[in-house]
Amino acid sequence: MSFEDLNLHLSIIKAIHDAGYTTPTPIQQQAIPELIAGHDIMASAQTGTGKTAAFMLPALHRLATPSKVNSRGPRILVLTPTRELALQVSEAALKYGKYLPRTKVVSILGGMPYPLQNKLLSQPVDILVATPGRLIDHIQRGRIDFQRLEMLVLDEADRMLDMGFIDDVETIAAATPATRQTLLFSAT
């Protein structure tokens, strides 16, 4: 099987080839068609098997079609338990989406100055990658509009829950549209 067989947008295929990838991993082969079809999924695979691409490639594929909702809020929200993982996910989104026109990726993390985050959130966002605590702060301050959110990804969901983020995750999920696609990815 090739990435072309997964029916991803040609701009994404080009970026995948630029990155040196030729064949999708098993988690990518299983998850990508389900996600493109719009299904909610729970997926588990070992670290280093391509889980980030398994959810990011279909997320970017979705962004290749313009939103029907006029808003500056994110279309894709990825929650991660740590700053480090959030930065890795943001880098992956930029790498795989580099040929998609006008795709804006923003990270909202603890330790970043609020004025910078406020500025980033005041502009249109396509993919928002965030840690739960900092995202809750911005939700409570009314700085995030989830009207056009189409996909909620809980990356390393098991770890996030082990770290005590269950209430934050539930609060965030409740603030998003019920019509969103929901993805839970874990390494265990």
C-alpha positions as CSV (number, residue, x, y, z in Angstrom):
1,M,0.0,0.0,0.0
2,S,1.2,3.5,-0.7
3,F,0.1,6.9,0.6
4,E,-1.6,7.6,-2.8
5,D,-3.8,4.6,-2.0
6,L,-5.2,6.4,1.0
7,N,-6.8,9.1,-1.1
8,L,-5.0,12.0,0.6
9,H,-4.9,15.4,-1.0
10,L,-2.0,15.7,-3.6
11,S,-0.4,18.6,-1.7
12,I,-0.1,16.3,1.4
13,I,1.3,13.4,-0.7
14,K,4.0,15.8,-2.0
15,A,5.0,16.8,1.5
16,I,5.0,13.2,2.7
17,H,7.4,12.3,-0.2
18,D,9.6,15.3,0.6
19,A,9.8,13.9,4.2
20,G,11.2,10.7,2.7
21,Y,8.1,8.5,3.6
22,T,7.1,6.0,1.0
23,T,4.8,3.4,2.7
24,P,2.2,4.1,5.5
25,T,2.7,2.3,8.8
26,P,0.0,-0.2,10.0
27,I,-1.6,2.5,12.3
28,Q,-1.7,4.9,9.4
29,Q,-3.2,2.3,7.0
30,Q,-5.9,1.5,9.5
31,A,-6.7,5.0,10.9
32,I,-6.4,7.3,7.8
33,P,-9.3,5.8,5.8
34,E,-11.6,5.8,8.9
35,L,-10.7,9.4,9.7
36,I,-11.2,10.6,6.1
37,A,-14.6,8.8,6.2
38,G,-15.5,11.0,9.2
39,H,-15.6,8.3,11.9
40,D,-14.6,8.7,15.5
41,I,-11.7,6.4,16.5
42,M,-9.7,5.1,19.4
43,A,-6.3,4.0,18.3
44,S,-3.3,2.5,20.1
45,A,0.2,1.9,18.8
46,Q,3.7,1.8,20.1
47,T,5.8,5.0,20.2
48,G,7.6,5.6,16.9
49,T,5.0,3.9,14.7
50,G,3.6,7.1,13.1
51,K,0.6,7.9,15.2
52,T,1.0,11.7,14.7
53,A,0.9,11.3,11.0
54,A,-2.1,8.9,11.4
55,F,-4.2,11.7,12.7
56,M,-2.5,14.8,11.2
57,L,-2.6,13.7,7.6
58,P,-6.4,13.3,7.5
59,A,-6.8,16.5,9.5
60,L,-4.8,18.3,6.9
61,H,-6.8,16.6,4.2
62,R,-9.9,18.0,5.8
63,L,-8.3,21.5,5.7
64,A,-7.8,21.2,1.9
65,T,-11.6,21.9,1.6
66,P,-12.6,25.4,2.9
67,S,-14.8,25.6,6.0
68,K,-18.5,26.4,5.6
69,V,-18.4,28.4,8.9
70,N,-17.0,31.9,8.9
71,S,-15.0,32.2,12.1
72,R,-11.4,32.7,13.1
73,G,-11.4,29.7,15.5
74,P,-9.7,26.4,14.9
75,R,-11.0,23.7,12.6
76,I,-8.7,21.1,14.3
77,L,-7.9,21.0,18.0
78,V,-5.1,18.6,19.2
79,L,-4.7,18.3,23.0
80,T,-1.4,16.9,24.3
81,P,-0.3,16.3,27.9
82,T,3.1,18.1,27.6
83,R,4.7,21.1,25.9
84,E,7.2,18.9,24.2
85,L,4.6,16.7,22.5
86,A,2.6,19.8,21.6
87,L,5.7,21.2,19.8
88,Q,6.3,17.9,18.0
89,V,2.7,17.8,16.8
90,S,2.9,21.4,15.6
91,E,6.1,20.7,13.7
92,A,4.5,17.6,12.1
93,A,1.5,19.7,11.0
94,L,3.8,22.3,9.4
95,K,5.9,19.6,7.7
96,Y,2.9,17.7,6.3
97,G,0.9,20.8,5.5
98,K,3.6,22.9,3.9
99,Y,2.0,22.8,0.4
100,L,-1.5,23.5,1.6
101,P,-2.2,27.2,1.0
102,R,-2.8,29.4,4.1
103,T,-2.8,26.7,6.7
104,K,-2.2,28.3,10.1
105,V,-0.9,26.2,13.0
106,V,-0.8,27.7,16.5
107,S,0.5,26.2,19.7
108,I,-0.9,27.3,23.1
109,L,1.3,26.0,25.9
110,G,2.1,26.8,29.5
111,G,5.3,28.9,29.8
112,M,4.5,31.0,26.7
113,P,3.7,34.6,27.4
114,Y,-0.1,35.4,27.3
115,P,0.3,38.5,25.1
116,L,1.8,36.4,22.4
117,Q,-0.8,33.7,22.7
118,N,-3.6,36.4,22.7
119,K,-2.1,37.8,19.4
120,L,-2.0,34.3,17.9
121,L,-5.6,33.6,18.9
122,S,-6.9,36.9,17.5
123,Q,-6.0,35.7,14.0
124,P,-7.6,32.9,12.0
125,V,-6.4,29.5,13.1
126,D,-6.7,26.2,11.3
127,I,-4.9,23.8,13.7
128,L,-4.7,24.6,17.4
129,V,-2.3,22.4,19.4
130,A,-2.6,22.9,23.1
131,T,-2.0,21.6,26.6
132,P,-5.2,21.3,28.6
133,G,-4.4,23.8,31.4
134,R,-3.5,26.7,29.2
135,L,-6.3,26.0,26.8
136,I,-8.8,26.1,29.7
137,D,-7.4,29.6,30.7
138,H,-8.1,30.9,27.2
139,I,-11.6,29.3,27.0
140,Q,-12.5,30.9,30.4
141,R,-11.4,34.3,29.1
142,G,-13.5,33.9,26.0
143,R,-10.5,34.0,23.6
144,I,-11.3,30.8,21.6
145,D,-14.2,30.4,19.2
146,F,-15.0,26.7,18.5
147,Q,-17.8,27.4,16.1
148,R,-16.0,25.9,13.2
149,L,-14.2,23.1,15.1
150,E,-14.5,19.9,13.1
151,M,-12.0,17.5,14.8
152,L,-10.9,17.0,18.4
153,V,-7.7,14.9,18.8
154,L,-6.6,13.6,22.2
155,D,-3.0,12.7,21.7
156,E,-1.5,10.4,24.3
157,A,-5.0,10.3,25.8
158,D,-4.1,7.7,28.4
159,R,-1.1,9.8,29.6
160,M,-3.3,12.9,29.8
161,L,-5.8,11.1,32.0
162,D,-3.0,9.6,34.2
163,M,-1.6,13.1,34.7
164,G,-5.0,14.2,36.2
165,F,-6.4,16.1,33.2
166,I,-9.7,14.3,33.1
167,D,-11.8,17.3,34.3
168,D,-9.9,19.7,31.9
169,V,-10.5,17.3,29.0
170,E,-14.2,17.0,29.8
171,T,-14.5,20.8,30.1
172,I,-12.8,21.3,26.8
173,A,-14.8,18.6,25.0
174,A,-18.0,20.2,26.4
175,A,-17.0,23.6,24.9
176,T,-16.7,22.1,21.4
177,P,-19.5,21.3,19.0
178,A,-21.2,18.0,19.4
179,T,-20.9,17.4,15.7
180,R,-17.1,17.2,15.8
181,Q,-15.1,14.1,15.0
182,T,-13.3,12.8,18.0
183,L,-10.0,10.9,18.0
184,L,-8.2,9.3,20.9
185,F,-4.6,8.1,20.4
186,S,-2.5,6.4,22.9
187,A,0.8,4.5,23.1
188,T,-0.4,1.8,25.4
